[in-house]
């Protein structure tokens, strides 16, 4: 499965938010995509970088018009905010 396809449900979820900010736990994201997040999501801040176009996750939230505005890997939460 391609990385982008894996995160397509996250893209769809954010598109339904219609520009409203969204705070999600890592567990929420796993429920949305139907799979566990990779270990790199827990270990590497770069996984959540908005400009990480090698990441299917970053491409998914970017295509939905969002960016990661806040990340706390210890608390396992991420806040998405609209970019456009």
Protein Blocks (a to p, Z undefined) as FASTA:
>chain_A
ZZklmmmmmmmmmmmnnopacdddfklmmmmnopacdfklmmmmklmpmklmkbmklmmm
mmnopacfbdcfknopacdddfZZ
